[in-house]
């Protein structure tokens, strides 16, 4: 029993030494979006189906993994909702030309909505 306790204490000490090397806790959602949160004074809370880490909130069903990382891995990619697509104010191609929904062909576009700006790919 003493050997098991000693082994567990040794492993816990090793983990805490290695955790000091990582400044961020990174979350990856099922659609590949990554969001990193600084671990210094980090507070995690779970309420019903939502995990809150610092100022970021995640639906538990949409999380694929979380891990410690040395750098901020936030991708800045956000999912475009149907509601946002209804509120499109401007559409631009990658050359900066304004286009209409009817003019969109296969390619990448910048979409401005009331909720924000998005880059989309039309296939």
Buried (B, 14 or more C-beta within 10 A) or exposed (E): EEEEEEEEEEEEEEEEEEEEEBBBBBBBBEEEBBBBBEBEEEEEEEEEEEBBBBEEEBEEEBEEEBEBBEEEBBEEBBEBEEEBBEEBEEBBBEEEEEBEEEEBEEEEBBBBBEEEEBBEEEE
